[in-house]
Amino acid sequence: MVIKVFLATSSGSTAIKKKQQDVVGFLEALKVDYTPLDIACNEENRMWMRQNVPSEKKPTNGIPLPPQIFNEESYCGDYDTFFDAKEDNLVYTFLGLPPPPGSKEAEQTDKEHIVENGTHAAETNEDGNLDDTIDVPVEERNGHAHEEEEEEEEQAAAEEEEGEGGEEEEEEEVAEGEAADDEATEGETAGDEAPAEEDEEEEAVEETDEEGRAMEEEQEEADEDREEEELRQLEEEEEDVEETQEEEAE
């Protein structure tokens, strides 16, 4: 399986360049073999990328921006989905590759395949059935190990408690009740004295967060518009070069 990363080497967009460097740098850090394909200097690569990105993954103008990632002919995703997979330790799953043994992603995938009755995935055979060759007690496989021992211990503890003097239990209950009443009284007093400034601070923080998110969304939309405009300019420049070459050829 070959991982294909479609890039624009001559893009004038700083945002696109940074995203491409992030993807390529992370793949190289994981030692994942990939093939970079330039869409700026190769019309065939650009057309193939546009045709094979699913329509639901394309922006509103229908022109997907690099980087775009494929596994052979299968579409993996763009930078945003790659970034989300990296944050969730699911890059190999995103790329359609098996995670290396011992990695966080392999451990996470292994946990997801634990059988419902508590049997570990390593304890199953190739058909997904419980491997009888592994010497594991039936009680442990079913999640009921030492159940009888625990019941006996609980019963013995209950009998010991019943054998103790009832007067000591009554005194402890009275003391606990008085302590609970004192704590409840203190809690009510502290709650009445709590200043209303905390609510005002929380509202101010929420308003600040909402303003920050709104500014980030506006900035992202502006960056996307600028990237699309730069890509269109790049295409126009390439078309002008092709027309000039055709005129010179004539």
N, C-alpha and C positions, 0 to 999 in steps of 0.2 A: 504494500500500500504506500502510495506516494502522497505526501502532504504538499499541496500547491498553495502558495501565497501570492496573490495578485497585488502588485505594487505600482506606484507611479514615481519613477526615479527622478523625473524632472519637474515634479509638482512644486509650485511656488507657495503652497499652503504650509505654514509652520505646523498647524494642527495635524494635517495628514502625515507629514514627515514624522512627527512625534509618535503618532499611533503606529505607523509602520515600524519604527525603531523598537517600540515596546513589544510588538508581536514577535519580530525577528529575534530580538535579544532574549526574550523568554524561551523561545524554542531552542535557541542555541545553548542556553543555560541548562535546559533539560536534555540536551544532546538528542533532540528529535530531528531526524533527517527531513528536509523540506526542499522544495524547488521554488525559487523566486521567479515570478513571471511579470515582466514589465509591460504595462498597458500604454505607457506614454510613447514608446518607440516601436511598439508592435501592434498594428491594427488587428491582427488575428487574435492576439491575446485579449484585447479589449472587447472585441465582439463576442468571444467565447464567454468571458466573464459576465457580460450583460445578459446573454441568452440563458445562462445556467443559474443565475441568482433567482430564487423563487420570487414570483410576483408579489407575494405578501410580505417579503423582506425588503422590497425596493422602496425608496423614498417616494414622496408624492409626485416628483417630476419624472420618475421612472428610470433615473440614472444612478446606479449604485456607486458609491465612492470607495476607493481603496482605503485600507487593506480588506480584501475578501479572501476567505480561507476555504479550501476544498480538500477532501480526501478522495483522490482519484476523480471520479465524476460526481461524487456526493458532496452536497453543500454542507459545510460545517457552520459558518456564520461570519459576521463582521467583527469589527473591533469591540463593540459594546458587549456582544454575547461572549466573545473571547475573554474580556475583562471579568465578566460575571463568573465564568467558569474558573478563572484563575483565583478569584476571591473565595470560591467554594471548594477549592482543591479538587476540581473535576476537569482539568485540562485534557487529560488523556481520554476521558469519556467524550468531551467536546470534539476531539479530533477523531474519534472512532478507533482509538488504539487501546490495547490492553495496558493497564498501569503496571509499572515494574514492581516485582515483589518487594515488600518491606516499605513501600512508599505510603504516605498518608492516604492517598486516594485508594490504594489497594486495600488498606485496612478498613476504610470506610465502605468500600464495595463488598468486602468480606462480611462485614456486620449486616449489610442489607440482605445477604443470602442465608442468614441463620434460619434454620427450620423452625416452624412455629412451636414445636414441643421442646425447644431448648437445645436441640442438637446442632452442633457447629457444622458449617459447610464442609470442613475438612473431614468430618465423620461420615459423610455420604459417599456412595460410590458413583460411577460414571452415569448411572441411570437416575441419580437423584434420590435413591432409596438409602435407608440406614444401612451402613456397612457393619455386618455382624462380626467381621474379623477384628474390629476394635473392641478391646475388653473394657467396656464401660458399663457399670451397674445400671440395671433397668430403672431403678429409682432415680438416679441422677439424670438419665436421658429424659425422663418425664418431668423433671423439675421438682421431685418429691424426696430428695435425699435427706436422710436423717429425720424424717417426719415423725416416726414413732418415738425416737429418742427425745425430740423436742416436746412431744405430748407428755411423756413420762416426767420430764424435768418440770414442766409447768404444773402437773398434778402434785408432785412432791412439794413444790414451792407453796402451792395453795394450802396444802395440809399443814405446813409449818406455820404459815401466817395465821391459820385458824387456831393453832395451838397456843398462840401468844395471848397474853392477858388482854381482855376487852377494855379495861380501864385505860391502858396506855393508848389504845387506838382512839378512844373518845377524847382524851386530852389532846392528842395530836390534831384531831379534826377541829376541835374548838380553837386551838392556836392558829391553825391554817385559816379558819373562817375569819378570825379577827384580823390576821395579816392581810387577807384578801380585801376586807372592808376598808382597811387603812389605805391600801394601794389604790382601790377604786376612788376613794375620797380625794387622794392626792392627784390622781389622773384627771378627775373632773375639774379640780381647782386649776391645774396647769392648763387644761384645755380652754377654760374661760379666760385665762390671762394671755393666751397666745395672740400676738398682734396680727392685725389685718394686713400688715405690710407683706407677709409671705405670699398672700394671694396676689397682691399687686405686682410683686417681683416675678411670680410665675407667669402672669399675663404679659408682662413686659418681655420676658424671655421668649414666650410663644410668638408674640408679634415680631420680635427680632428674627426668629427662625423663619417665619413665613416670608418676611421681607428678603432674607438671604436666599431662600429657595426660589423666590420669584426672580431675583437678580440673576441667579445661576441659570434658570430656564431661559431668560432673555438672552444671556450671553451665549448659551449653547445654540439657540436658534440663529443668532447673528453669525456665529462661527460656521454653522451649516450652510447658511445662505452665501457666505463669503467663499466657502470651499466649492460650492456648486458653481458660482460665478467664475472662479479661477479655473475650474475644470472645463467649463464652456469656452473660456478664452484659450485654453490650451488646445482644445479641439479645433477652434477656428484657425489658430496659428498653424496647426498641422495641415488643415485643408488648404490654407493659402500656400504653404510650401509645396503641397502636391500639385496644385494648379500651376505654380511657377515652373515646377519640373516638367509638367506636361507641355507647357508653352515652349520651354527651351528645347524639349525633345522634337516638337513640331518644326 
